[in-house]
Amino acid sequence: MIKGRSPGRIARTVGGSRSERVLILASFVNRVGNGLFNTAAALYFTLVVDLPAAQVGAALTVAGLIGLLAGIPGGHLADRRGPRTIMMLALAVQAVAMSALVLVESWAALTVIAAVDQLAAAVGGAAWGALVVRVGTERPALFRAKLRTYVNLGVVLGTVGAGCAVAANTRTAYLVLILGNAASFALCALLLLLLPHYRAVAPPSRQRRWIALTDRPFVAFTALHGAMGLQYPVVSLLLPIWISEHTDAPRWTVAAVSAINSGVCVLLQTRIGSRIETPHDGGRAFRTAGLLFLLSCPLMALTAHAPVWAAAGLAVAAIFVHSLGEIWESSAGFALGFGLAPDHAQGQYQGLLGLGFSAGQALAPALLTTAVLGLGTAGWLLLGAFFAAVGAVGPPLARSAGAKDEASGTPAGHQGRLG
């Protein structure tokens, strides 16, 4: 499909260079597999393997915490050995680990295999970030926006497939999901063979080994990025509970808001994200995202005080505004996360950024369910104000990072062509 002069219809739709099309296709395939597995994983382990839900949750939590340890070292390895090589190795490990899940019969086995998967995922995530920088050098903002569009589309398609398996509710159907995800890792790794072997970028002389940890503006952005990342569980966790337990909206509203969120992100990511190119753009986009969340959170709160159809309409309006905020936030994350990192240490920096984001996601369920659901309407208002306050730091952070780069003689957001 990719070799030759044109990979056909997909290539014409995606556009860009051959390497960009390869990475978009590989990422799309990988996320289809993720959508297949993530939607039904908990059901498989509880209903088919017959593990208690508490044990499944504990195993996945322990594995997630262990995985946090690998992001920065894995990213450093990608910087020194080449991002394509490290990402392919990580994908191979994930394919094996995912296949091994069909043999799980105990909590201990699930914990060990899931931990291996999460370690490889952290390494692969950091290497993927470095690879995105090496591939998308012509119009990086446009490329990243298209990449996220097709990634979102892949998750949607995978989720639809998982829904069919859940409806069948048989062991065979669940095994197909798990092995399908394993196959997606393997196919993604094979597709990466079509990319050039990007050589490591030599670091400056006397460069500290763990430079990302000493870069104060980037460490600050990592914390802010993790905090703003709470907006993702708002859609996947908080809003469904709120709609079902605190509003008179029809139950189908829960599915509707999820579909609208995915649809808006797929349709508008490229149009909006392609304009957010530099760290300066990213700082302003981060602020815009916070303001959009400041608007969407009160709308979500109002659904509890409205009659049936008004509540459903408010939920739809709220998720539309929230989805716009998600697009601005993710685009800001690309512009700042890649633009503030030096070329020779992109993997290490992306590993640190992934660590901050994953830590925020791990804390999100407890924070959101206790603070927001516990306080009700006031909790939603506080959440919106929190997002706005976090977003407001974006522009001054971008300016401070730019001033630091000017003082050191390095252009802010430098994205040179890297062999």
C-alpha positions as CSV (number, residue, x, y, z in Angstrom):
1,M,0.0,0.0,0.0
2,I,2.8,2.4,0.8
3,K,5.6,1.4,-1.6
4,G,5.8,2.8,-5.1
5,R,4.8,6.3,-6.3
6,S,1.6,6.5,-4.5
7,P,-0.2,4.6,-1.7
8,G,-3.5,5.4,-3.3
9,R,-6.5,7.0,-1.9
10,I,-5.2,7.1,1.7
11,A,-2.1,8.9,0.5
12,R,-4.0,11.5,-1.4
13,T,-6.2,12.1,1.6
14,V,-3.3,12.3,4.1
15,G,-0.9,14.1,1.8
16,G,2.6,15.0,3.0
17,S,5.8,13.1,2.4
18,R,6.1,9.3,2.1
19,S,7.6,9.1,5.6
20,E,4.7,11.1,7.0
21,R,2.2,8.8,5.4
22,V,4.0,5.8,6.7
23,L,4.0,7.1,10.3
24,I,0.4,8.1,10.1
25,L,-0.7,4.7,8.8
26,A,1.4,2.9,11.4
27,S,0.0,5.0,14.2
28,F,-3.6,4.5,12.8
29,V,-3.1,0.7,12.8
30,N,-1.7,0.7,16.3
31,R,-4.6,2.8,17.7
32,V,-7.2,0.6,16.0
33,G,-5.8,-2.2,18.1
34,N,-5.8,-0.1,21.2
35,G,-9.4,0.7,20.7
36,L,-10.2,-3.0,20.3
37,F,-8.5,-3.9,23.5
38,N,-9.0,-0.9,25.9
39,T,-12.8,-0.9,25.6
40,A,-13.3,-4.6,26.6
41,A,-10.1,-5.4,28.6
42,A,-11.8,-5.1,32.1
43,L,-14.7,-7.2,30.9
44,Y,-12.5,-10.0,29.7
45,F,-10.6,-10.3,32.9
46,T,-13.6,-10.1,35.1
47,L,-16.2,-12.1,33.1
48,V,-14.0,-14.6,31.2
49,V,-10.9,-15.0,33.4
50,D,-13.2,-14.6,36.4
51,L,-10.8,-12.3,38.4
52,P,-12.4,-10.0,41.0
53,A,-12.8,-6.4,39.7
54,A,-10.7,-5.1,42.6
55,Q,-7.8,-7.5,41.6
56,V,-8.0,-6.4,38.0
57,G,-7.9,-2.7,39.0
58,A,-5.0,-3.3,41.4
59,A,-3.0,-5.2,38.7
60,L,-3.5,-2.5,36.1
61,T,-2.6,0.2,38.7
62,V,0.6,-1.5,39.7
63,A,1.5,-2.1,36.1
64,G,0.9,1.6,35.3
65,L,3.0,2.8,38.1
66,I,5.9,0.5,37.1
67,G,5.6,1.7,33.5
68,L,6.3,5.3,34.7
69,L,9.9,4.3,35.4
70,A,10.8,3.6,31.8
71,G,9.8,6.8,29.9
72,I,12.8,9.0,30.5
73,P,15.5,6.2,30.2
74,G,13.6,4.8,27.1
75,G,13.6,8.3,25.5
76,H,17.3,8.7,26.2
77,L,17.9,5.3,24.6
78,A,15.9,6.5,21.5
79,D,18.1,9.6,21.3
80,R,21.3,7.6,21.3
81,R,20.2,4.6,19.3
82,G,17.7,6.1,16.9
83,P,13.9,6.4,17.6
84,R,12.8,4.0,14.9
85,T,14.8,1.1,16.2
86,I,13.7,1.6,19.8
87,M,10.1,2.1,18.9
88,M,10.1,-1.1,16.8
89,L,11.7,-3.1,19.7
90,A,9.1,-1.7,22.1
91,L,6.2,-2.6,19.7
92,A,7.6,-6.2,19.4
93,V,7.7,-6.5,23.2
94,Q,4.1,-5.2,23.4
95,A,3.0,-7.7,20.7
96,V,4.4,-10.6,22.8
97,A,3.0,-9.3,26.1
98,M,-0.4,-8.7,24.6
99,S,-0.5,-12.3,23.1
100,A,0.5,-13.7,26.5
101,L,-2.6,-12.1,28.1
102,V,-4.7,-15.0,26.6
103,L,-2.8,-17.3,29.0
104,V,-3.6,-15.3,32.2
105,E,-5.4,-17.1,34.9
106,S,-4.2,-15.3,38.1
107,W,-3.7,-11.9,39.5
108,A,0.0,-12.3,39.7
109,A,0.3,-13.3,36.0
110,L,-1.9,-10.4,34.9
111,T,0.3,-8.0,37.0
112,V,3.6,-9.2,35.6
113,I,2.4,-9.2,31.9
114,A,0.7,-5.9,32.2
115,A,3.8,-4.4,33.8
116,V,6.0,-5.6,30.9
117,D,3.4,-4.1,28.5
118,Q,3.4,-0.8,30.3
119,L,7.2,-0.6,30.5
120,A,7.4,-1.2,26.7
121,A,4.5,1.3,26.2
122,A,6.4,4.0,28.0
123,V,9.6,3.4,26.0
124,G,7.7,3.3,22.8
125,G,5.8,6.5,23.6
126,A,9.0,8.4,24.2
127,A,10.5,7.0,21.0
128,W,7.3,7.8,19.1
129,G,7.6,11.4,20.1
130,A,11.2,11.6,18.9
131,L,10.2,9.9,15.7
132,V,7.4,12.4,15.1
133,V,10.0,15.2,15.2
134,R,12.3,13.5,12.8
135,V,9.5,12.7,10.3
136,G,7.5,15.9,10.3
137,T,10.1,18.5,9.4
138,E,8.4,20.3,6.5
139,R,5.2,21.5,8.1
140,P,5.4,20.0,11.6
141,A,2.1,21.5,13.0
142,L,0.1,20.3,10.0
143,F,1.7,16.9,10.2
144,R,1.0,16.5,13.9
145,A,-2.6,17.7,13.5
146,K,-3.2,15.1,10.7
147,L,-1.4,12.4,12.8
148,R,-3.7,13.1,15.8
149,T,-6.8,13.1,13.5
150,Y,-6.0,9.6,12.2
151,V,-5.1,8.4,15.6
152,N,-8.5,9.5,16.9
153,L,-10.2,7.9,14.0
154,G,-8.3,4.6,14.6
155,V,-9.5,4.6,18.3
156,V,-13.1,5.2,17.1
157,L,-13.0,2.3,14.6
158,G,-11.4,0.0,17.2
159,T,-14.0,0.9,19.8
160,V,-16.8,0.1,17.3
161,G,-15.2,-3.3,16.7
162,A,-14.9,-3.9,20.5
163,G,-18.6,-3.1,20.8
164,C,-19.4,-6.0,18.5
165,A,-17.4,-8.3,20.6
166,V,-18.9,-7.1,23.9
167,A,-22.4,-7.6,22.4
168,A,-21.4,-11.2,21.5
169,N,-20.0,-11.7,25.0
170,T,-18.1,-14.9,24.3
171,R,-14.6,-16.0,25.2
172,T,-13.7,-16.3,21.5
173,A,-14.9,-12.8,20.8
174,Y,-12.7,-11.4,23.6
175,L,-9.7,-13.4,22.5
176,V,-10.1,-12.0,19.0
177,L,-9.8,-8.5,20.5
178,I,-6.7,-9.3,22.5
179,L,-5.0,-11.0,19.6
180,G,-6.1,-8.3,17.2
181,N,-4.4,-5.7,19.4
182,A,-1.2,-7.9,19.5
183,A,-1.3,-8.1,15.7
184,S,-1.7,-4.3,15.5
185,F,1.6,-3.9,17.4
186,A,3.4,-6.3,15.1
187,L,2.0,-4.7,12.0
188,C,2.9,-1.2,13.2
189,A,6.5,-2.4,13.8
190,L,6.7,-3.8,10.3
191,L,5.4,-0.6,8.8
192,L,8.1,1.4,10.5
193,L,10.6,-0.6,8.4
194,L,9.5,1.7,5.6
195,L,10.9,4.7,7.4
196,P,14.5,5.8,7.0
197,H,16.9,4.8,9.8
198,Y,17.3,8.2,11.5
199,R,20.7,8.6,13.0
200,A,21.2,9.9,16.5
201,V,21.8,13.6,16.8
202,A,25.1,14.2,18.6
203,P,24.6,16.2,21.9
204,P,26.7,19.2,22.6
205,S,30.0,18.6,24.4
206,R,29.8,18.4,28.2
207,Q,26.1,18.0,28.0
208,R,24.4,16.7,31.1
209,R,23.1,13.2,30.6
210,W,19.6,13.9,32.1
211,I,19.2,17.3,30.6
212,A,15.4,17.2,30.6
213,L,15.2,17.0,34.4
214,T,17.3,20.2,34.8
215,D,15.3,22.2,32.2
216,R,13.1,24.2,34.5
217,P,10.7,25.6,31.9
218,F,10.1,22.2,30.5
219,V,9.7,20.6,33.9
220,A,7.1,23.3,34.6
221,F,5.3,22.6,31.3
222,T,5.3,18.9,32.1
223,A,3.5,19.6,35.4
224,L,1.0,21.9,33.6
225,H,0.5,19.4,30.8
226,G,-0.3,16.6,33.3
227,A,-2.7,18.9,35.1
228,M,-4.5,20.0,32.0
229,G,-4.7,16.3,31.0
230,L,-7.4,15.9,33.6
231,Q,-9.7,17.0,30.8
232,Y,-9.6,13.6,29.2
233,P,-11.1,11.7,32.1
234,V,-13.8,14.4,32.3
235,V,-15.2,12.9,29.1
236,S,-14.5,9.2,29.6
237,L,-15.2,9.0,33.4
238,L,-16.7,12.1,35.1
239,L,-19.4,13.2,32.6
240,P,-20.9,9.7,32.0
241,I,-21.3,9.3,35.8
242,W,-22.7,12.8,36.2
243,I,-25.2,12.3,33.4
244,S,-26.5,8.9,34.6
245,E,-26.6,9.8,38.3
246,H,-27.3,13.5,38.6
247,T,-29.3,14.5,35.6
248,D,-32.7,13.6,33.9
249,A,-31.0,13.3,30.5
250,P,-31.8,10.0,28.6
251,R,-29.2,7.3,29.1
252,W,-28.3,7.4,25.4
253,T,-26.9,10.8,26.1
254,V,-23.8,9.1,27.5
255,A,-23.0,7.4,24.2
256,A,-23.9,10.6,22.3
257,V,-21.4,12.8,24.1
258,S,-18.7,10.3,23.5
259,A,-19.5,10.1,19.8
260,I,-19.6,13.9,19.5
261,N,-16.3,14.2,21.2
262,S,-14.6,11.8,18.8
263,G,-16.3,13.3,15.8
264,V,-15.4,16.9,16.6
265,C,-11.8,15.9,17.2
266,V,-11.5,14.0,14.0
267,L,-13.2,16.7,11.9
268,L,-11.5,19.8,13.3
269,Q,-8.1,18.7,14.6
270,T,-6.3,19.4,11.3
271,R,-8.0,22.7,10.6
272,I,-7.2,24.1,14.0
273,G,-4.0,22.3,14.9
274,S,-2.2,23.1,11.6
275,R,-2.1,26.8,12.7
276,I,-0.4,26.2,16.0
277,E,3.3,25.9,14.9
278,T,5.7,27.6,17.4
279,P,6.0,27.5,21.2
280,H,4.6,31.1,21.2
281,D,1.5,29.7,19.3
282,G,1.4,26.8,21.8
283,G,1.4,29.1,24.8
284,R,-1.6,31.1,23.5
285,A,-3.4,27.8,22.5
286,F,-2.9,26.5,26.0
287,R,-4.6,29.6,27.3
288,T,-7.4,29.3,24.8
289,A,-8.0,25.6,25.9
290,G,-8.3,26.7,29.5
291,L,-10.9,29.3,28.7
292,L,-12.9,26.8,26.6
293,F,-12.9,24.4,29.5
294,L,-13.9,27.3,31.8
295,L,-17.0,27.6,29.6
296,S,-17.7,23.8,29.2
297,C,-17.6,22.9,32.9
298,P,-20.5,25.2,34.0
299,L,-22.5,23.9,31.0
300,M,-22.0,20.4,32.3
301,A,-23.0,21.5,35.8
302,L,-26.2,23.0,34.5
303,T,-27.4,19.6,33.1
304,A,-28.3,18.6,36.7
305,H,-30.8,21.6,36.9
306,A,-32.6,21.2,33.6
307,P,-35.5,19.1,32.4
308,V,-35.0,16.0,30.3
309,W,-34.4,17.4,26.8
310,A,-32.8,20.6,28.0
311,A,-30.4,18.5,29.9
312,A,-29.5,16.5,26.9
313,G,-29.1,19.6,24.8
314,L,-26.8,21.2,27.4
315,A,-24.7,18.0,27.5
316,V,-24.3,18.1,23.7
317,A,-23.4,21.8,23.8
318,A,-21.0,21.3,26.7
319,I,-19.2,18.4,25.0
320,F,-18.9,20.4,21.8
321,V,-17.1,23.2,23.6
322,H,-15.0,20.8,25.6
323,S,-14.0,19.0,22.4
324,L,-12.8,22.3,20.9
325,G,-10.8,22.8,24.1
326,E,-9.3,19.3,23.7
327,I,-8.1,20.2,20.2
328,W,-6.5,23.4,21.3
329,E,-4.9,21.7,24.3
330,S,-3.5,18.8,22.3
331,S,-2.2,21.2,19.7
332,A,-0.6,23.3,22.4
333,G,1.0,20.2,23.8
334,F,2.6,19.4,20.4
335,A,3.9,22.9,19.9
336,L,5.3,23.3,23.4
337,G,6.3,19.7,24.0
338,F,8.3,19.4,20.8
339,G,9.3,23.1,20.4
340,L,10.8,23.5,23.9
341,A,13.0,20.4,23.5
342,P,16.4,20.4,21.9
343,D,16.8,18.2,18.8
344,H,19.4,15.9,20.3
345,A,17.2,15.0,23.3
346,Q,13.7,14.8,21.9
347,G,13.2,11.2,23.2
348,Q,14.3,12.1,26.7
349,Y,12.1,15.2,26.8
350,Q,9.1,13.2,25.4
351,G,9.7,10.6,28.1
352,L,9.5,13.2,30.8
353,L,6.4,14.7,29.3
354,G,4.8,11.3,29.1
355,L,5.7,10.7,32.7
356,G,3.9,13.8,33.8
357,F,0.9,13.1,31.7
358,S,0.6,9.5,33.0
359,A,1.0,10.6,36.6
360,G,-1.9,13.0,36.0
361,Q,-4.1,10.3,34.5
362,A,-3.3,8.0,37.4
363,L,-4.5,10.6,39.9
364,A,-7.5,11.8,37.8
365,P,-10.1,9.2,38.9
366,A,-9.7,9.9,42.6
367,L,-9.5,13.6,42.2
368,L,-12.4,14.0,39.8
369,T,-14.8,11.7,41.5
370,T,-14.2,13.1,45.0
371,A,-13.8,16.8,44.3
372,V,-16.3,17.3,41.5
373,L,-18.9,14.6,42.2
374,G,-18.6,15.3,45.9
375,L,-19.2,19.0,45.6
376,G,-21.7,18.8,42.7
377,T,-22.2,22.1,40.8
378,A,-19.6,23.9,42.9
379,G,-17.1,21.2,41.9
380,W,-17.7,21.7,38.2
381,L,-17.2,25.5,38.6
382,L,-13.9,24.9,40.5
383,L,-12.8,22.5,37.9
384,G,-13.4,25.0,35.1
385,A,-11.5,27.7,37.1
386,F,-8.7,25.2,37.6
387,F,-8.3,24.6,33.9
388,A,-8.4,28.3,33.1
389,A,-5.7,29.0,35.7
390,V,-3.5,26.3,34.3
391,G,-4.0,27.5,30.8
392,A,-3.2,31.1,31.7
393,V,0.4,30.0,32.5
394,G,0.9,29.0,28.9
395,P,2.0,32.3,27.3
396,P,4.4,33.4,30.1
397,L,5.9,29.9,30.1
398,A,6.5,30.1,26.4
399,R,8.1,33.5,26.8
400,S,10.4,32.4,29.6
401,A,11.5,29.4,27.6
402,G,12.2,31.7,24.6
403,A,14.2,34.0,26.7
404,K,16.2,31.1,28.1
405,D,16.9,29.9,24.5
406,E,18.0,33.4,23.4
407,A,20.4,33.6,26.3
408,S,21.9,30.3,25.4
409,G,22.0,31.1,21.7
410,T,19.5,28.4,20.7
411,P,16.4,29.5,18.7
412,A,13.2,28.6,20.6
413,G,11.2,25.9,18.9
414,H,14.0,25.0,16.5
415,Q,12.9,22.2,14.3
416,G,15.7,21.7,11.8
417,R,15.8,18.9,9.2
418,L,17.5,16.0,11.0
419,G,18.9,13.7,8.4
